[in-house]
Structure formats: structure tokens, C-alpha cells
């Protein structure tokens, strides 16, 4: 009787969920330790967004009309929400490359041979990537303050904006996971991760006012999930760039950003776990 009872305990949904959480945290810890031991990955991950901040601030500042003003300071405040959002989404390429590298080296097969939850390997990897993204955002925010970016809302709203950014980045990381599991080399994962990110980030309201686009392109930009996060951050930061669009995501950007992110996680996590099971079979 006790053996049966113990068997039921092990098979119970609560225990399965708890084991999945523990296994995910173990894998996340493994990836974080790896990042610490290879600091070049983190350093080079910081250089690109810092370059974007400096180049866009001083090259385009004063040459673009934002809300009737061409002030460099106005453009810098308008710009930063877009740079923050671009940074968290570009982390997708690194996540895909990392998973593809683990597949290529046979590490995924080794994990599969262990008595651990199937989705824990991918969940742990994406959680570790989110920690790295949070560190990148912190450094980027300091650089942004140095070049003149300011917020004009409460501390809680600013934290909410960064929370939305991390949620969006986490959601997009699952897209990277699917790509990483679908290709045969880390190089292909990096290329595949970037090729779709450029239109997503540039056909948006991140760097220019979408009202200046042609009507059909503006419609795409206004319904772009990336644009919703950018607009939500501008509102929460109190930065210029209030949208005049009638599109629902632009009128309710915070809710739109959350909904988009949850849907992306639900769809692409399911696809990634299925791909993982078949790829590692």
C-alpha cells in the first residue's frame, strides 16, 4: 500500500509541476554560470545596443520631426523606448544560436537521457537569457541617462515599462528557441534569428513617427507587436511620441503588449517543446 501511495505521489500533477520548476532553475543556473565563465558573450552583447544609442542619438537627433519638434533632446527621449525594445528582441538571435550549439554538441541528447522534465531544458535556457537581457537593459539605461534621456513619470511606472520589456524579450526568446531547434548549426540560427527581426523592428514606431509612413505601411506598423511594446514604454516613461492612430494596439499599448507577449509564449513554447522532443528523440 505504501509503495502504491508513493507512486501516486510521484505521479501527481503538483509534484510534476514542482519538478519541472526545479529542473528549469537548475538548467538556468548552468547557463548563467557558463555566461560568467565566458564574459565575452555578455560584453559583446552590450556593445551593440550602446552603439545604437550613441549613433541614433547624435546622427538623427535634430533631423527628425517628433510631435512638431526637431529638438535633439526630444528625439533622444522618443528614441530610447525603441532602443530598449530592439535590444530585448535582438536577444532572440543569441538564444537561438545557443540552443543550436547545444544541439550540435549533443548536449541536448545528454539532458534528454536524464530523469528531468522535457520542457525544463528550454525553459531554463530562456530564463537565463532573460537574466542576461535584464543586465543589458540596466547598463543601457545608464548610458541613455548619460546622453540625455529622462523619464517623467513615477518610479512604479518606470519599473512597469522595464517589466514589459523583459516580458516581450522573454516571449521573443521562444521564437529563437524554435529557430535554434529547426536548423543544423549555430551560424544558421544566428542568421535565421536576425533575418526576420530587422523588418519587425524597423517597420514600427521605434525610430520614426509611424504617422509619416504611407497608409498601408503605417497599418502594419501600428499592429506590430513590437510597436505596442514601444508605445507602452513611451507612455510609462512619459516620453514624447503619443500616437494619433486609431488602431487598438496604439490606443491600449500596455494591454496590447501583454496580450501579444502571452500569445507568443503560448504558441512558440508549445512549438519549441514539440520540436525539442522530436529533435532529441
C-alpha positions in Angstrom: 0.0 0.0 0.0 2.8 2.4 0.9 4.5 1.7 -2.5 1.3 2.5 -4.3 0.8 5.6 -2.3 4.4 6.7 -3.0 3.9 6.0 -6.7 0.8 8.2 -6.7 2.7 11.0 -5.0 5.4 11.0 -7.7 2.9 11.0 -10.5 0.7 13.7 -9.0 0.4 16.9 -11.1 1.6 19.1 -8.3 4.8 17.1 -7.9 5.3 17.1 -11.7 5.0 20.9 -11.8 7.4 21.3 -8.9 9.9 19.0 -10.5 9.6 21.0 -13.8 10.3 24.2 -11.9 13.3 22.8 -10.1 14.7 21.3 -13.3 14.2 24.6 -15.1 16.1 26.5 -12.4 18.9 24.0 -12.5 19.3 24.4 -16.2 19.1 28.2 -15.9 21.8 28.2 -13.2 24.0 26.1 -15.5 23.6 28.7 -18.3 24.2 31.6 -16.0 27.5 30.0 -14.8 28.5 29.5 -18.4 27.9 33.2 -19.1 30.0 34.2 -16.1 32.9 31.9 -17.3 32.6 33.4 -20.9 32.2 37.1 -20.2 32.9 38.0 -23.8 29.4 36.9 -24.6 27.9 39.5 -22.2 30.4 42.2 -23.2 29.7 41.9 -26.9 26.0 41.7 -26.2 26.3 45.2 -24.5 28.4 46.8 -27.2 25.7 46.7 -30.0 22.9 48.4 -28.1 25.3 51.1 -26.7 26.4 51.8 -30.3 22.8 52.2 -31.4 22.1 54.6 -28.5 25.0 56.8 -29.3 24.7 56.7 -33.1 21.0 57.3 -33.3 21.1 60.0 -30.7 23.7 62.1 -32.3 23.2 61.2 -36.0 19.4 61.5 -36.2 18.8 63.8 -33.2 17.7 67.2 -34.5 16.9 65.9 -38.1 13.6 64.2 -37.4 10.3 65.9 -36.5 8.7 64.4 -33.4 5.4 65.9 -32.4 6.3 69.2 -34.2 9.7 69.5 -32.7 13.2 68.8 -34.1 14.9 69.2 -30.8 17.7 66.6 -30.3 16.6 66.2 -26.7 13.0 65.3 -27.8 14.3 62.8 -30.2 16.5 61.1 -27.6 13.6 60.7 -25.3 11.4 59.4 -28.2 14.2 57.0 -29.3 15.0 55.2 -26.1 11.9 53.1 -25.8 12.6 51.8 -29.3 16.2 51.1 -28.5 15.2 49.2 -25.3 12.7 47.2 -27.2 15.1 46.4 -30.0 17.7 45.2 -27.5 15.4 42.7 -25.8 14.1 41.4 -29.2 17.6 41.1 -30.7 18.5 38.7 -27.8 16.4 36.2 -29.7 19.2 35.6 -32.2 21.6 34.7 -29.3 19.1 32.4 -27.7 18.5 30.5 -31.0 22.3 30.2 -31.6 22.9 28.9 -28.1 20.2 26.2 -28.4 21.5 25.3 -31.8 25.0 25.0 -30.4 23.8 22.7 -27.6 22.1 20.5 -30.2 25.2 20.5 -32.4 27.4 19.4 -29.5 25.0 16.7 -28.3 24.3 18.4 -25.0 20.5 18.3 -25.6 20.7 14.5 -26.0 22.6 14.2 -22.7 19.9 16.2 -21.0 17.3 14.0 -22.5 18.9 10.9 -21.0 18.5 12.4 -17.6 15.3 12.0 -15.5 14.1 15.6 -15.9 11.1 17.4 -17.2 11.1 17.6 -21.0 10.4 21.4 -21.2 12.9 22.2 -18.5 15.9 22.5 -20.8 14.3 25.1 -23.0 12.6 27.0 -20.1 15.9 27.1 -18.2 17.7 28.4 -21.2 15.2 31.2 -21.8 15.2 32.2 -18.2 19.0 32.6 -18.2 18.7 34.6 -21.4 16.2 36.9 -19.6 18.6 37.5 -16.8 21.3 38.5 -19.3 18.8 40.8 -21.0 17.9 42.4 -17.7 21.6 43.1 -17.1 21.9 44.6 -20.6 18.9 46.8 -20.0 20.4 48.1 -16.8 23.7 49.1 -18.5 21.8 50.6 -21.4 19.6 52.7 -19.1 22.7 54.2 -17.6 24.1 55.0 -21.0 20.8 56.5 -22.0 20.8 58.8 -19.0 24.3 59.9 -19.9 23.2 61.0 -23.4 20.2 62.9 -22.1 17.3 60.5 -21.8 14.9 61.3 -18.9 11.6 59.8 -17.6 8.7 62.0 -16.4 6.5 59.5 -14.5 6.6 57.7 -11.2 9.2 55.1 -10.2 6.5 52.4 -10.4 5.5 53.2 -13.9 9.2 53.2 -15.0 9.6 49.7 -13.4 6.4 48.6 -15.2 7.9 49.7 -18.5 11.0 47.6 -17.9 8.9 44.7 -16.8 7.0 44.9 -20.1 10.3 44.9 -22.0 11.5 41.8 -20.2 8.2 40.1 -20.9 8.5 40.9 -24.6 12.1 39.8 -24.7 11.2 36.5 -23.0 8.3 35.9 -25.5 10.6 36.6 -28.5 13.2 34.2 -27.0 10.8 31.4 -27.5 10.7 32.2 -31.2 14.5 32.0 -31.1 14.2 28.6 -29.4 12.1 27.3 -32.3 14.6 28.6 -34.8 17.5 27.1 -32.9 15.8 23.7 -32.9 15.0 23.9 -36.6 18.4 24.5 -38.0 21.6 22.4 -38.1 24.3 24.9 -37.0 24.6 27.9 -34.7 25.6 30.1 -37.7 22.3 29.3 -39.4 20.4 30.0 -36.2 22.1 33.4 -35.9 21.2 34.3 -39.5 17.7 32.9 -39.2 17.2 34.8 -35.9 18.2 38.2 -37.4 16.6 38.0 -40.9 13.0 38.5 -39.6 14.0 40.8 -36.7 15.0 43.7 -38.9 11.6 44.2 -40.6 9.8 43.7 -37.3 11.9 46.3 -35.6 12.2 48.9 -38.4 8.6 48.6 -39.8 7.4 50.1 -36.5 7.3 53.2 -34.4 10.6 52.6 -32.8 12.8 55.1 -34.6 10.4 57.3 -36.6 6.8 58.5 -36.1 4.6 55.9 -37.9 2.2 58.7 -38.9 4.7 59.8 -41.5 4.6 56.4 -43.2 2.4 55.5 -46.2 -1.1 54.3 -45.1 -0.5 50.6 -45.8 2.9 50.6 -44.1 1.5 52.5 -41.1 -1.2 50.0 -40.7 1.4 47.2 -40.4 3.5 49.2 -38.0 0.5 50.0 -35.8 -0.4 46.4 -35.4 3.1 45.2 -35.0 3.6 43.6 -31.5 6.9 45.3 -31.3 5.3 48.7 -31.8 2.8 48.0 -29.0 5.7 47.5 -26.5 7.5 50.6 -27.7 4.3 52.7 -27.4 3.6 51.3 -24.0 7.1 52.1 -22.7 6.8 55.7 -24.0 3.6 56.2 -22.1 5.0 54.6 -18.9 8.2 56.7 -19.2 6.3 59.8 -20.0 8.4 60.3 -23.2 7.2 62.1 -26.4 5.6 60.1 -29.2 1.9 59.9 -28.4 0.2 58.0 -31.2 -2.6 59.5 -33.2 -3.5 56.2 -34.7 -7.0 54.6 -34.2 -5.5 51.1 -34.2 -6.4 49.3 -30.9 -2.8 48.4 -30.0 -1.8 52.1 -30.2 -4.8 53.2 -28.1 -4.2 50.5 -25.5 -0.5 49.7 -25.8 0.1 48.3 -22.3 -2.7 45.7 -22.7 -1.7 45.0 -26.3 1.9 44.4 -25.3 0.9 42.0 -22.5 -1.6 40.1 -24.7 0.8 39.8 -27.6 3.6 38.5 -25.3 1.4 35.9 -23.7 0.1 34.7 -27.0 3.7 34.4 -28.4 4.8 32.5 -25.4 1.8 30.1 -25.5 2.2 29.4 -29.2 6.0 29.2 -29.6 6.7 27.5 -26.3 4.4 24.7 -27.4 6.1 24.5 -30.8 9.6 24.6 -29.2 8.8 21.8 -26.7 7.4 19.6 -29.5 10.4 20.4 -31.7 12.7 19.5 -28.8 11.0 16.1 -28.2 11.2 15.2 -31.9 14.7 16.6 -32.5 16.2 14.9 -29.4 14.3 11.6 -30.0 
